[in-house]
Amino acid sequence: MRGSITLPGKLNMVVPNASAFVKDPAAKQGIAKSLANISGVDVNKVNVALSLGTRRLSVRQLESESVIVDYTIKVSSTWEVATSYGDEIKGKIKAVSLAELGAQIRKNVAAASGTTYNITVDGITAEAKVEAEVTRSTSMKAPPDGGMAGGSIRVAGSSWLFVGALGLLLSGSRLRGDKL
């Protein structure tokens, strides 16, 4: 039996000119690569969606905006080890400091886009969900006797046909007012 591990999570980041950052496809690629490197999975197993967070109103933060990163890491594993593998990936993500994660994201986004953003990671969450994916192969074969082993079923079916016809005959005679 196969299991799939889904690790949804969120990153909260502060990025000057956040609207340009959210629209930059290379930003998503850089974040996905960073999460893949940290968790030890292929980058194609990481899905990232960016959105603008709420604007902070302090004077120092007026030109910076919050960026919310919703990410999902989805990998396959055998069912027996899926839970421990999911916990291992989650542990790797949570073990990285926010400063180190921010540095890795800055490096990977700059490599993908050629633009250097000043990124500060405020927080990260990661939760592992293990799902079973059962694959069974079934084949239907006709019995060697051609399906005739159920003779009693055929006789019972004929009996029910007879009972039904008799009931119809009797009910028809009642409708006409015939006496039995």
N, C-alpha and C positions, 0 to 999 in steps of 0.2 A: 504494500500500500504506500502511496506517495503522500507527502504532506507539503503544503505550501505555507511559507511564513510571510506574513505581511506586517511590516513595521511602519505604521503611520506616525508622523511627528510634525512638529512645528519648530521653526527658528524665528526668533524675533531679532531684527537687525535695525540699526540706524544707519542710513546712507544719505549723504548730501545728494540732492537732485534725484530723489527716490523714484520719481515718475519716469525719468530716462532710464534708470537702472531696471525697473520693472519691465519696460518695453524692450530692453536689450536681450535678444535670444542667447547671446553668449553668457549673460549673467546666470541664466538657468543652467547652461552647460557647465559653467565653472562650479556652481554650487553642487550639481549632481556629481561631478568628478570628485569634489572634496568629500562628500558623504560616502561615495563608493570607496575612496582611498582609506578613509577612517574605518569603515565597517568591513573592509576586505571582500567586497563583492564587485562584480562587473558593473561598469557605469550604466549599461543598458538595463540593469535591474532597478535603477533609481529613477523615479518620476518626481519632477519638481514643478510647483505652480507658485507664481509670485503675485502678491497683491499689496496695495498700499494700506498701511495701518493708519491709525489716527494720528493726526499731527499734534505734536507736543507744543504747549503754549509758552514755555519759558523762553526768555529772550535768547539764551544761549542755543536753544534748539530750533529757533524759527526757520533757519535755512536747511535743517535736517528733517527728514521725514522717516517714519517707521515703515519698514518693509516686513511683511509677514510671508514666510516661506512655508508652504505646506508640502511635505515630501512623503513619499511612500517608497519603501524598499520591499520588493517582492522576490523571494527566492524559493526554489524547490529543494526538498530534502526528503529522505526517507522518513516515514511517520515516526519511527522509533526515536530518532534524534532531532526531530523538528523543534521540539520545545527547547531543548538545550542549545541548539544552534541559534534560535531566535533570541534567547537570553544572552548568548555570547555576542551577537551583533549589537544588541541593545546596550550591553555592558561596554563595548568598545566606543560607542557613540557618547555615552554618559561619562566615560573616563577622560575624554579630551576636554581640556580647559576651554572656556569661551574665547580667550585671547588666541590660543593656538588654532581653534576652528576659524576664527576671523582671519588670521594670517593665511591659513590655507585657502580660504575662499577668495581673499584678495589676490593671491598668487594665481589661482586657477582661472578666475574671471579675467584677470589681466592677460594671461596666456591665450585665452579663447577669444577675447575681443580687442586686445590692444589698448584698451582704456583702463586706467587705474582708478578705482573707486576707493574712497575712504570708508571702509566698512567696519562697524562695531557690532558684534553679536551680543545681544542682551540676555538671551535665554534659549534653551532647547528642550524639547520633550521627545521621548521615543517610547512607544509601547509595542510589544510584540503580540501578534495574534496568530495562532497556529490553526490552520484549516486542513482537514483531511480531504484528499482527492482520491476517491476510490475508483479504480479502473478494473473492470471485470470483463473477461471475454466469455460470451455465452454463444453456444452454437445449438441450433435446433436440428435434430436429425429424426427422420422417420424411424419408428421402431422396426426391427428386422422382419416382423410378420406383416408389415404394411399397415399397421394400426388396427388389425383385426382381433387383437387380444381382448378388447373390451366388448365381447359378444353380449355380455349381460347388460351393458349399457344400451346396446342396440335393441335388445328385447324390451328393456324397460321403456325406451323411447317409443317403441311400437305400441306398448300397453297404454301409454299416456295418450297416444293418438287415438286409440280405440275408445278410451274413456271420454276423451273430448268429443269425438263424433257421436257417441251415445248421448252425452249431455246435450249436444246441439239438437239431436233428433228429438229427444224428450222435451226440450224447451220449445221447440217449434210446434210440437203437437199441443202443448199447453196454450200457446198463443192463439191457435185456431179454435180452441175450446173443445178439442177432442178429449174424450174420457179414456183413461187407461184401463 
